[in-house]
């Protein structure tokens, strides 16, 4: 009788822990899906931004090619958080330079189309950051549970493992030159 009660209690503990692990894994999956949606949105905005800037700065061909190349690499990085983060970081660098190039063209900066694209890209970057924070929080909770006792006794046999954090190194934005000195 006591042995039966102990077995039932242990079974209930395993079920509770298993369900917690499933819930945490689903939060990680949901967080990754949010990041993926925002990264795809950014990837879709980039060709429009490049086309707009191209009309004003045709001599920046190498930069445009680099943006397209890095965008394609980021798109093909897949669902591995570390590989995708590295590829997205590489994409951030030429995008930052592209935005800096636009600073040299007052007509471009005044263009409503360019402003709209710049605002959308900025909004998307903010959404990526929020999605990244949510995802990394979910990863932290899953990883903590997977490493905790007694959950680690359940996690291993049922195939639960730690997830990778998603990190993007954002490009440093170029600061436009402002000259307040020479007055005419």
C-alpha positions as CSV (number, residue, x, y, z in Angstrom):
1,X,0.0,0.0,0.0
2,X,2.7,2.5,0.9
3,X,4.8,1.4,-2.1
4,X,1.8,2.0,-4.3
5,X,1.2,5.5,-2.8
6,X,4.9,6.4,-3.4
7,X,4.7,5.2,-7.0
8,X,1.6,7.3,-7.6
9,X,3.2,10.4,-6.0
10,X,6.4,9.9,-8.1
11,X,4.3,9.4,-11.2
12,X,2.4,12.6,-10.4
13,X,5.7,14.5,-9.9
14,X,7.0,13.3,-13.2
15,X,3.8,14.3,-15.0
16,X,3.9,17.8,-13.4
17,X,7.6,18.3,-14.3
18,X,7.0,17.0,-17.8
19,X,4.2,19.4,-18.3
20,X,6.3,22.3,-17.1
21,X,9.0,21.3,-19.5
22,X,6.6,21.2,-22.4
23,X,5.2,24.6,-21.4
24,X,8.7,26.1,-21.3
25,X,9.6,24.6,-24.6
26,X,6.4,26.0,-26.2
27,X,7.3,29.4,-24.9
28,X,10.7,29.1,-26.6
29,X,9.1,28.0,-29.8
30,X,6.6,30.9,-29.6
31,X,9.4,33.4,-29.0
32,X,11.4,32.1,-31.9
33,X,8.4,32.4,-34.2
34,X,8.0,36.0,-33.2
35,X,11.6,36.7,-33.9
36,X,11.4,34.9,-37.2
37,X,8.4,37.0,-38.3
38,X,10.2,40.3,-37.5
39,X,13.4,39.2,-39.2
40,X,11.4,38.3,-42.3
41,X,9.7,41.6,-42.2
42,X,13.1,43.4,-42.0
43,X,14.4,41.2,-44.8
44,X,11.4,42.3,-46.9
45,X,11.9,46.0,-46.2
46,X,15.6,45.9,-47.2
47,X,15.1,45.6,-51.0
48,X,12.7,48.5,-50.9
49,X,15.2,50.6,-48.9
50,X,18.1,49.7,-51.2
51,X,16.0,50.5,-54.3
52,X,15.1,53.9,-52.9
53,X,18.6,54.8,-51.9
54,X,20.0,53.4,-55.2
55,X,18.1,56.1,-57.1
56,X,20.0,58.8,-55.2
57,X,23.4,57.1,-54.7
58,X,24.0,55.0,-57.7
59,X,27.8,55.0,-57.1
60,X,27.4,53.0,-53.9
61,X,27.1,49.7,-55.8
62,X,29.4,47.7,-53.6
63,X,27.4,48.6,-50.5
64,X,24.1,47.6,-52.2
65,X,25.6,44.3,-53.3
66,X,26.9,43.7,-49.7
67,X,23.4,44.4,-48.3
68,X,21.8,41.9,-50.7
69,X,24.5,39.3,-50.0
70,X,24.2,39.6,-46.2
71,X,20.4,39.6,-46.5
72,X,20.5,36.3,-48.4
73,X,22.9,34.8,-45.9
74,X,20.7,35.8,-43.0
75,X,17.6,34.3,-44.8
76,X,19.4,31.0,-45.3
77,X,20.7,30.8,-41.7
78,X,17.7,28.8,-40.7
79,X,16.4,28.2,-37.1
80,X,19.7,27.8,-35.3
81,X,19.6,30.8,-32.9
82,X,23.4,31.2,-32.8
83,X,23.9,30.9,-36.6
84,X,20.9,33.2,-37.3
85,X,22.1,35.7,-34.7
86,X,25.6,35.9,-36.3
87,X,24.1,36.2,-39.8
88,X,21.7,39.0,-38.7
89,X,24.6,40.8,-37.0
90,X,26.5,40.7,-40.2
91,X,23.4,42.2,-42.0
92,X,23.2,45.0,-39.5
93,X,26.5,46.4,-40.4
94,X,25.9,47.2,-44.1
95,X,22.3,48.4,-43.2
96,X,23.9,50.9,-40.8
97,X,26.2,52.1,-43.5
98,X,23.3,52.3,-45.9
99,X,21.5,54.6,-43.5
100,X,24.6,56.6,-43.1
101,X,24.9,57.1,-46.9
102,X,21.4,58.5,-46.9
103,X,22.6,61.2,-44.6
104,X,24.7,62.6,-47.5
105,X,21.7,63.1,-49.7
106,X,19.3,65.8,-48.5
107,X,16.8,65.1,-51.3
108,X,16.7,61.4,-50.3
109,X,16.2,62.3,-46.6
110,X,13.3,64.5,-47.6
111,X,11.7,61.8,-49.7
112,X,8.4,60.6,-48.1
113,X,9.0,57.1,-49.4
114,X,12.5,57.0,-47.8
115,X,11.1,58.4,-44.5
116,X,8.3,55.8,-44.5
117,X,10.8,53.0,-45.1
118,X,13.2,54.3,-42.5
119,X,10.3,54.5,-39.9
120,X,9.2,51.0,-40.8
121,X,12.7,49.7,-40.4
122,X,13.2,51.4,-37.1
123,X,9.9,50.0,-35.9
124,X,10.9,46.6,-37.0
125,X,14.2,46.8,-35.3
126,X,12.3,47.7,-32.0
127,X,10.0,44.7,-32.5
128,X,13.0,42.4,-33.1
129,X,14.5,43.6,-29.9
130,X,11.3,43.0,-27.9
131,X,10.8,39.6,-29.5
132,X,14.5,38.8,-28.7
133,X,14.0,39.7,-25.1
134,X,10.9,37.5,-24.8
135,X,12.6,34.6,-26.5
136,X,15.8,34.9,-24.4
137,X,13.6,35.1,-21.2
138,X,11.8,31.9,-22.3
139,X,15.1,30.2,-23.1
140,X,16.4,31.2,-19.6
141,X,13.4,29.7,-18.0
142,X,13.6,26.5,-20.0
143,X,17.4,26.2,-19.4
144,X,16.9,26.8,-15.7
145,X,14.2,24.1,-15.5
146,X,16.3,21.6,-17.5
147,X,19.3,22.1,-15.2
148,X,17.3,22.0,-12.0
149,X,16.8,19.0,-9.8
150,X,14.6,16.9,-10.0
151,X,13.5,18.2,-13.4
152,X,16.8,17.2,-14.9
153,X,15.9,13.6,-14.1
154,X,12.8,13.9,-16.3
155,X,14.3,16.3,-19.0
156,X,17.0,13.9,-20.2
157,X,15.0,10.8,-20.7
158,X,12.2,12.7,-22.5
159,X,14.5,14.6,-24.8
160,X,14.4,18.1,-23.3
161,X,17.6,20.0,-23.7
162,X,18.8,23.6,-23.3
163,X,18.1,26.1,-26.0
164,X,20.5,28.7,-27.4
165,X,20.1,32.4,-26.7
166,X,19.5,34.7,-29.7
167,X,22.0,37.6,-29.9
168,X,22.3,40.2,-32.6
169,X,25.2,42.6,-32.5
170,X,23.7,45.9,-33.8
171,X,25.7,48.0,-36.1
172,X,27.0,51.2,-34.7
173,X,25.0,54.0,-36.4
174,X,27.1,56.6,-38.1
175,X,26.8,60.0,-36.6
176,X,26.2,62.6,-39.3
177,X,28.7,65.5,-39.5
178,X,27.3,68.8,-38.3
179,X,29.3,71.9,-38.9
180,X,28.1,74.9,-36.8
181,X,31.3,76.8,-37.5
182,X,31.5,78.6,-40.8
183,X,28.7,81.1,-41.1
184,X,28.2,82.9,-44.3
